[in-house]
Amino acid sequence: MPSIKMPKPIKRPTSDFYWMRKKVPEKLRALVGKTEVWASLGTKDERQANIKIGALNAAIEADWARLRAQGAGPPAPAKTFVPEPFKLTHLDLHALRGEEHRRVRNRWMPEPPTGFNKLRMTLGDDESLELDAIEILEAGGYETSPANVERLVPLLIRARREAAADVEHARIGEFDELANLDNFPKRTTPALDFLAAFEEYAKKGGLKGGAEGRTATRWRKKVKEFCDFTGLRDLKQIKTSHGYDWVDELIANKVPRDSIRKVFIAALSATAGFMVERRKLDQNPFLGMRVRDEDASENAEKEKEQKEPPRKGFTREEARKILTATLVAPSDFISVEMAAARRWLPWLCAYSGARVNELTSLHPDDIQPRGYGIWCMMIKPYREKTAQWRPVPIHSHVIDQQFGQRFLDYVEERRKLNKPLFYDPERHRGGTARHPQFHKVAERIGQWVHSLGIPYDVKPNHGWRHVFKSMARHVEMDREVEGFITGYRPKDANSGNDYGDHWMLTMSKEIEKYPRYELAAFDGPPAPHKRRRRTNFDVAVAKVAKEKRKAARASRARIAG
């Protein structure tokens, strides 16, 4: 049985207690999530610390033994982007040596130690020195390879001895003998790495979806493209002029100016602004950057080519066609959840104006009665685009429909199964934070809507939101209450918009102004599912349409990144 090396109690500069510091075996670092473990021994007495450290060390070793026995251990975390580590040059090594010299000297010189305390400046076993080297390399963005650790450890020992000599000179008043630390070289790496700064912002800056969300995935590419274009990764060296040079390059490549403002520049400015907040950067070089519209001559040429603006919502006939299709008996080849999504999602979208992913993510507990027994949907911000938590009353026509299984009966059925309304987590295929399972449900519903013959110039799910807004104007819904329902705050709204509570009775009264869709299909049994055999012409038309959609997606991807 291999021997286990017993760590020694040590003190940290920020604590009066003794601590245990233990290196994590390389094979277990992915499971433990760290390269080293720090644990407080909870005592200031060295003798007690030596007694406690044995039990704590044994407990950690037992936990690691369990991880080894499990083999695969816990599921692997989502893959996170890690900036490529910097090359550790000869100059970088000696710059790190100078920084360590300065750190130790500044730590002890105000009150130079005597006796045994003098040895504490240079004491350290091989394992402690290796851990220190790993920590320094990680903080500097260098690769923590065994070769780099081996190169750095001797220089750390040398730096600490030289620092101890300086402290001794200071103790006896020989300040003219102190080493001149300005002679050490500067690091060749960025003082504030832009790519690493973005990762910190994505994790800690409140970015929607976090470091693995859609916004972070999209913005990360823009920061990398900017660094590649300028040849700079040090945020402290970047100037506003670099930003405008990039803007000119993007405009020359026909990137839409609105995308440059809201995506390309937004990613850079948000990251730099976060670094200013954290006092790591003096000023944001991208703050106040403007991307102006085309000049008059370019606008005049475009106006000649402009076509009628595309419509946003469904026509009345298209809306009725989609809702009628929800009453058709579903195919036996689709899941219960997808059948329910086809049956209820168009109705919920039509009568609430909610975004489709706000609805596909609903759980049974999100459907509940509120004030005056009014049934509501609880739209929660952590799941989708909406900025705040909001209840939305369910239109009485959805509750009253008795065509097949009633909506509330289906909700209760899913509640008993403890599963979301429109998808089954057990059927997931490895979705990520930016591509969750309920997004795929919305995509499938969109494809189904288009299969009914709805033109592609209207978004198959978002079209309902535009229809709701149009109908709200027609039936003269209260503008402020309609904003509460759709989760949209008018741009000209003042702080009074936030006063008071959102009464369910008031919101329900406005929603009930939306006229019911009375369909002839309600008068008979569910129409049987029919699958029409496609002709060769149908196949050819579908193939051409698919190629057009593929080309359009590729074009959008090139523009958006």
C-alpha positions in Angstrom: 0.0 0.0 0.0 1.5 3.4 -1.0 2.5 5.7 1.8 0.5 8.9 2.3 2.6 12.0 2.9 1.3 14.0 5.9 1.0 17.7 5.2 2.1 20.2 7.8 0.0 23.0 9.4 0.7 26.4 7.8 -0.5 29.9 8.3 -2.0 32.2 5.7 -1.4 35.9 5.6 -5.1 36.6 5.8 -5.9 34.4 8.8 -4.7 33.8 12.3 -5.7 30.1 12.2 -3.5 27.2 11.0 -4.5 25.7 7.7 -3.9 22.5 5.8 -2.8 22.7 2.2 -2.9 19.5 0.1 -2.1 18.9 -3.5 -4.9 17.1 -5.5 -3.6 14.1 -7.5 -3.5 14.9 -11.2 -6.0 12.1 -12.1 -8.6 13.4 -9.7 -8.4 17.1 -10.5 -11.2 16.9 -13.1 -13.5 15.3 -10.4 -12.4 17.5 -7.5 -12.4 20.6 -9.6 -9.2 22.0 -8.1 -5.5 21.5 -8.2 -5.1 22.0 -4.4 -7.3 21.9 -1.3 -7.2 24.5 1.5 -8.9 23.6 4.8 -8.9 25.6 8.1 -7.8 23.6 11.2 -9.9 26.0 13.3 -7.1 26.7 15.9 -4.3 29.2 16.5 -2.4 26.7 18.6 0.3 24.8 16.7 0.1 21.7 18.9 -3.6 21.4 18.4 -3.2 22.0 14.7 -0.7 19.0 14.4 -3.3 16.8 16.2 -6.2 17.9 14.0 -4.4 17.7 10.7 -4.1 13.9 10.8 -7.9 13.3 11.0 -8.6 15.9 8.4 -6.0 14.5 6.0 -7.4 11.0 6.5 -11.0 12.2 5.7 -9.8 13.9 2.5 -7.9 10.8 1.4 -10.9 8.6 2.1 -13.1 10.9 -0.1 -10.5 10.7 -2.9 -10.4 6.9 -2.5 -14.2 6.9 -3.0 -13.8 9.0 -6.2 -11.2 6.6 -7.5 -13.5 3.6 -6.8 -16.4 5.3 -8.7 -14.2 5.6 -11.7 -16.3 7.8 -13.9 -17.4 9.9 -10.9 -20.0 12.6 -11.3 -21.1 13.7 -14.8 -18.6 15.9 -16.6 -19.4 19.6 -16.4 -20.4 21.5 -19.4 -17.5 22.3 -21.6 -16.3 25.8 -20.9 -14.2 28.0 -23.1 -10.7 28.5 -21.7 -8.4 31.0 -23.3 -5.2 29.4 -24.8 -2.4 29.6 -22.1 0.5 31.9 -22.7 4.0 30.6 -23.5 6.3 30.9 -20.5 9.4 32.6 -21.8 12.7 33.2 -20.1 11.8 36.9 -19.5 8.4 35.8 -18.0 10.2 33.4 -15.6 12.4 36.2 -14.2 9.5 38.6 -14.1 7.7 36.1 -11.9 10.9 35.8 -9.8 10.9 39.6 -9.3 7.2 39.6 -8.4 7.8 36.9 -5.8 10.8 38.8 -4.4 8.7 41.9 -4.1 5.8 40.1 -2.5 7.9 38.4 0.2 9.9 41.6 0.9 6.8 43.7 1.2 5.2 41.1 3.5 8.0 41.0 6.1 10.0 44.3 5.8 7.6 46.6 7.8 8.3 44.4 10.9 11.5 42.4 10.2 11.3 39.0 12.0 14.0 37.6 14.3 14.9 34.1 15.4 12.8 31.2 14.1 10.4 33.6 12.3 13.3 34.5 9.9 13.3 30.9 8.6 9.5 31.1 7.8 10.4 33.4 4.9 12.3 30.7 3.1 10.9 27.5 4.5 8.9 25.2 2.3 8.9 21.5 1.3 8.9 20.3 -2.3 5.1 19.9 -2.4 4.4 23.4 -1.0 6.8 24.9 -3.5 5.1 23.0 -6.4 1.7 24.2 -5.3 3.0 27.8 -5.1 4.4 27.5 -8.6 1.1 26.1 -9.9 -0.8 28.9 -8.3 1.4 31.6 -9.7 1.3 30.1 -13.2 -2.5 29.8 -13.1 -2.9 33.4 -12.0 -0.6 34.5 -14.8 -2.5 32.5 -17.5 0.5 30.2 -18.1 0.2 26.5 -18.7 0.7 24.6 -15.4 2.7 21.8 -17.0 5.2 19.8 -15.0 8.0 21.3 -17.2 6.9 24.8 -16.4 6.6 24.0 -12.7 10.1 22.5 -12.7 11.5 25.6 -14.3 9.8 28.0 -11.9 10.4 26.3 -8.5 14.2 27.0 -8.4 13.5 30.7 -9.2 11.0 30.9 -6.4 13.5 29.5 -3.9 16.1 32.0 -5.2 13.6 34.9 -5.0 12.7 34.1 -1.4 16.3 33.9 -0.3 17.1 37.2 -1.9 14.0 38.7 -0.3 15.0 37.4 3.1 18.4 39.0 2.6 16.7 42.3 1.8 14.6 42.0 5.0 17.7 41.4 7.1 19.4 44.5 5.5 16.3 46.5 6.4 16.3 45.1 10.0 19.9 46.4 10.6 19.2 49.7 8.7 21.3 49.0 5.6 18.6 50.2 3.2 21.2 51.1 0.6 21.9 47.4 0.2 18.4 46.5 -0.9 18.0 45.0 -4.3 16.7 47.2 -7.1 13.6 45.4 -8.3 13.2 47.7 -11.2 16.0 45.8 -12.9 13.7 42.7 -13.3 12.1 42.4 -16.8 8.4 43.0 -17.3 6.1 40.1 -18.3 5.6 39.6 -22.0 2.0 38.6 -21.4 -1.0 41.0 -21.2 -1.4 42.8 -18.0 -5.2 42.3 -18.4 -6.0 39.6 -20.9 -9.2 40.6 -22.9 -10.3 36.9 -23.5 -9.8 36.0 -19.8 -11.6 39.3 -18.9 -14.6 38.2 -21.0 -14.8 34.8 -19.3 -14.8 36.6 -15.9 -17.6 38.9 -17.0 -19.6 36.0 -18.4 -19.4 34.2 -15.1 -19.8 37.1 -12.7 -21.3 39.9 -14.7 -24.9 38.8 -14.7 -24.9 37.9 -18.4 -28.2 36.1 -19.3 -27.5 32.4 -19.4 -24.0 32.7 -17.8 -20.8 31.6 -19.4 -22.6 28.8 -21.4 -25.6 30.8 -22.5 -26.5 32.0 -26.0 -25.3 35.6 -25.4 -21.9 34.5 -24.0 -21.4 32.1 -26.9 -22.2 34.8 -29.5 -20.2 37.5 -27.8 -17.1 35.3 -27.1 -16.5 35.0 -30.8 -16.7 38.8 -31.3 -14.1 39.4 -28.6 -11.8 36.8 -30.2 -12.3 38.3 -33.6 -11.5 41.8 -32.3 -8.2 40.5 -30.7 -7.3 38.7 -33.9 -8.0 41.9 -36.0 -6.0 44.2 -33.8 -3.3 41.8 -32.8 -3.8 42.9 -29.1 -5.0 40.9 -26.1 -4.0 43.4 -23.4 -7.1 45.4 -22.6 -5.0 48.1 -21.0 -3.3 48.8 -24.3 -6.4 49.0 -26.4 -7.6 52.4 -27.5 -10.9 53.7 -28.8 -9.2 54.1 -32.2 -8.8 50.4 -32.4 -12.5 50.0 -31.9 -13.3 52.4 -34.8 -10.7 50.6 -37.0 -12.7 47.4 -36.5 -16.0 49.1 -37.1 -14.7 50.4 -40.4 -13.6 46.9 -41.3 -17.0 45.4 -40.4 -18.8 48.0 -42.5 -16.6 47.3 -45.4 -17.5 43.6 -45.1 -21.2 44.5 -45.3 -22.1 43.7 -41.7 -25.3 45.4 -40.8 -24.7 48.5 -38.7 -27.4 47.6 -36.2 -25.6 44.3 -35.6 -22.3 46.2 -35.1 -23.9 48.3 -32.4 -25.9 45.7 -30.6 -23.5 42.7 -30.8 -20.0 43.5 -31.9 -19.4 46.7 -29.9 -21.8 45.7 -27.1 -19.6 42.6 -26.4 -16.4 44.7 -26.1 -18.0 47.6 -24.1 -19.8 45.3 -21.6 -16.5 43.4 -20.9 -14.4 46.5 -20.5 -17.1 48.2 -18.4 -17.1 45.2 -16.0 -13.4 45.5 -15.6 -13.7 49.2 -14.8 -16.3 48.2 -12.1 -13.9 45.7 -10.7 -11.1 48.4 -10.6 -8.9 46.4 -13.0 -9.2 49.0 -15.8 -9.0 52.7 -15.5 -11.5 53.5 -18.3 -13.7 51.8 -20.9 -12.2 52.5 -24.3 -15.4 51.5 -26.1 -17.7 53.7 -24.0 -19.7 56.2 -26.1 -18.6 54.6 -29.5 -21.2 55.4 -32.2 -21.9 53.6 -35.4 -23.6 56.2 -37.6 -26.1 55.3 -40.4 -25.1 55.4 -44.0 -24.7 58.8 -45.7 -27.5 60.4 -47.7 -26.3 59.1 -51.0 -26.2 55.5 -49.8 -29.7 55.9 -48.2 -31.1 57.3 -51.4 -29.9 54.3 -53.4 -31.3 51.9 -50.8 -34.7 53.7 -50.8 -35.0 53.0 -54.6 -34.4 49.2 -53.9 -36.7 49.1 -50.8 -39.7 46.8 -50.9 -42.8 46.8 -48.9 -42.0 45.9 -45.3 -42.7 42.3 -44.4 -45.8 41.5 -42.3 -45.2 40.4 -38.8 -48.3 38.5 -37.7 -50.7 35.9 -39.1 -53.7 36.9 -41.1 -57.1 35.9 -39.6 -57.4 33.0 -42.0 -53.9 31.7 -41.2 -54.6 32.0 -37.4 -57.8 30.0 -37.8 -56.1 27.4 -40.0 -53.4 26.8 -37.3 -55.9 26.7 -34.4 -58.2 24.3 -36.4 -55.2 22.0 -36.9 -54.7 21.8 -33.2 -58.0 20.0 -33.0 -57.0 17.2 -35.4 -56.2 13.8 -33.7 -52.4 13.6 -33.3 -50.3 11.0 -35.1 -49.4 7.8 -33.1 -45.8 8.4 -34.0 -45.3 11.5 -31.8 -44.9 11.7 -28.1 -47.5 12.7 -25.6 -45.7 15.9 -24.8 -45.4 16.9 -28.5 -49.1 16.1 -29.1 -50.0 18.3 -26.1 -47.7 21.0 -27.5 -49.5 21.0 -30.8 -52.8 21.0 -29.0 -52.3 23.9 -26.6 -49.2 26.0 -27.4 -50.9 27.9 -30.3 -53.9 28.7 -28.1 -51.8 29.9 -25.2 -49.6 32.0 -27.5 -52.7 33.5 -29.2 -54.5 34.5 -26.0 -51.4 35.7 -24.1 -48.9 37.1 -26.6 -46.2 35.3 -24.6 -42.9 34.2 -26.2 -43.1 30.6 -27.2 -40.1 29.6 -25.1 -41.7 31.1 -22.1 -44.5 28.6 -22.6 -42.6 25.5 -23.7 -40.6 25.8 -20.4 -43.7 25.7 -18.2 -44.0 23.2 -15.4 -47.3 22.1 -13.8 -46.6 24.3 -10.7 -46.4 27.3 -13.0 -50.2 26.8 -13.7 -52.1 27.9 -10.6 -55.1 29.9 -9.5 -54.4 33.4 -8.1 -56.7 36.2 -6.9 -60.4 35.5 -7.3 -59.6 31.9 -8.4 -58.3 33.2 -11.8 -56.0 30.6 -13.4 -52.6 32.0 -14.4 -49.3 31.1 -16.0 -46.2 32.0 -14.0 -43.6 33.3 -16.5 -40.2 33.0 -14.8 -37.2 35.1 -16.0 -34.4 32.6 -15.2 -35.8 30.3 -18.0 -36.2 32.7 -20.8 -35.7 36.2 -22.3 -38.2 38.0 -20.1 -36.6 40.4 -17.6 -38.9 39.8 -14.6 -41.2 37.2 -13.0 -44.8 37.8 -14.1 -48.2 36.0 -13.8 -50.4 36.0 -16.9 -54.1 35.1 -16.7 -55.2 32.3 -18.9 -58.0 33.3 -21.3 -61.3 31.6 -20.4 -61.6 30.0 -23.8 -58.6 27.9 -23.1 -60.1 26.8 -19.7 -63.5 26.1 -21.2 -62.5 24.0 -24.2 -63.9 20.5 -23.8 -62.7 19.2 -27.1 -60.7 16.1 -26.1 -58.7 16.3 -22.8 -59.2 19.7 -21.0 -56.1 21.8 -20.4 -56.3 21.8 -16.6 -56.8 18.0 -16.6 -53.6 17.6 -18.7 -51.8 19.9 -16.3 -52.9 17.8 -13.3 -51.8 14.7 -15.2 -48.3 16.1 -15.6 -48.2 17.3 -12.0 -48.7 13.7 -10.9 -45.8 12.6 -13.1 -43.7 15.5 -11.8 -42.7 16.4 -15.4 -42.8 19.6 -17.4 -45.9 20.3 -19.6 -44.4 20.0 -23.0 -41.2 17.9 -22.8 -39.9 14.9 -21.0 -36.4 15.4 -19.4 -35.8 11.7 -19.6 -35.7 12.0 -23.4 -33.1 14.7 -23.5 -30.1 14.2 -25.9 -27.5 16.2 -24.1 -28.9 19.7 -24.5 -26.8 22.6 -23.1 -27.6 25.9 -21.3 -27.8 27.7 -24.7 -29.8 24.9 -26.4 -32.2 23.6 -23.7 -34.7 20.9 -24.5 -37.7 23.2 -24.5 -36.2 25.3 -27.3 -36.3 22.1 -29.5 -40.0 21.8 -28.7 -40.6 25.4 -30.0 -38.6 24.5 -33.2 -40.7 21.4 -33.8 -43.9 23.4 -33.4 -42.6 26.0 -35.9 -41.9 23.3 -38.4 -45.4 21.8 -37.9 -47.0 25.2 -38.5 -45.1 25.7 -41.7 -46.2 22.2 -42.8 -49.8 23.4 -42.6 -49.0 25.8 -45.5 -48.2 28.9 -43.5 -45.8 31.1 -45.5 -42.2 31.4 -44.4 -42.3 35.2 -44.4 -44.0 35.0 -40.9 -42.3 33.5 -37.8 -44.4 30.5 -37.0 -44.4 31.0 -33.2 -43.6 34.7 -32.7 -46.3 35.7 -35.2 -48.8 35.1 -32.4 -47.2 37.8 -30.3 -47.7 40.3 -33.1 -51.3 39.2 -33.6 -51.9 39.7 -29.9 -50.4 43.2 -30.0 -52.5 44.1 -33.0 -55.7 42.8 -31.5 -54.9 44.6 -28.2 -55.0 47.9 -30.1 -58.2 46.9 -32.0 -60.1 46.1 -28.8 -58.6 49.0 -26.9 -56.9 47.1 -24.1 -55.3 49.3 -21.5 -51.8 50.0 -22.7 -50.1 49.7 -19.3 -52.0 46.4 -18.4 -51.2 45.0 -21.9 -47.5 45.6 -21.2 -47.8 43.7 -17.9 -49.4 40.8 -19.8 -46.8 40.6 -22.6 -43.8 41.5 -20.4 -43.1 44.6 -22.5 -42.4 47.9 -20.9 -43.2 50.9 -23.2 -40.1 53.0 -24.0 -41.9 56.1 -22.9 -43.1 54.6 -19.6 -42.0 56.5 -16.5 -41.4 55.2 -12.9 -45.2 55.3 -12.3 -45.3 52.1 -14.4 -43.7 50.2 -11.5 -46.1 51.5 -8.8 -48.8 49.3 -7.4 -49.5 45.5 -7.7 -50.6 43.7 -10.9 -54.1 42.7 -9.9 -55.2 39.5 -11.6 -58.8 40.6 -11.9 -57.7 43.7 -13.8 -55.4 41.8 -16.1 -58.0 39.1 -16.7 -60.6 41.7 -17.6 -58.2 43.1 -20.3 -57.4 39.6 -21.6 -61.1 38.7 -21.9 -61.4 41.6 -24.3 -59.6 39.4 -26.8 -62.4 37.8 -28.9 -62.7 34.0 -28.9 -61.8 32.1 -32.0 -65.0 30.2 -32.7 -64.2 27.3 -35.1 -66.5 25.0 -36.9 -64.3 22.1 -35.8 -65.6 22.5 -32.3 -69.0 21.2 -33.4 -67.8 17.7 -34.4 -65.5 15.0 -33.2 -61.7 15.3 -33.6 -60.7 15.0 -37.3 -58.6 11.8 -37.9 -55.0 12.3 -38.6 -54.3 12.1 -42.3 -50.9 11.8 -43.9 -51.1 12.7 -47.6 -48.7 10.9 -49.8 -46.4 13.5 -51.4 -46.0 13.7 -55.2 -42.7 14.1 -57.0 -43.6 17.8 -57.5 -44.1 18.2 -53.8 -40.8 16.7 -53.1 -39.0 18.9 -55.6 -40.7 22.1 -54.2 -39.8 21.0 -50.6 -36.2 20.4 -51.6 -35.8 23.9 -53.2 -37.4 25.5 -50.1 -35.0 23.6 -47.9 -32.0 24.8 -49.8 -33.2 28.4 -49.7 -33.6 28.1 -45.9 -30.2 26.6 -45.6 -28.6 29.4 -47.6 -30.5 32.0 -45.6 -29.3 30.5 -42.3 -25.7 30.3 -43.5 -25.9 34.0 -44.5 -27.3 35.0 -41.1 -24.6 32.9 -39.4 -21.8 34.7 -41.4 -23.3 38.1 -40.3 -24.1 37.3 -36.7 -21.0 35.2 -36.1 
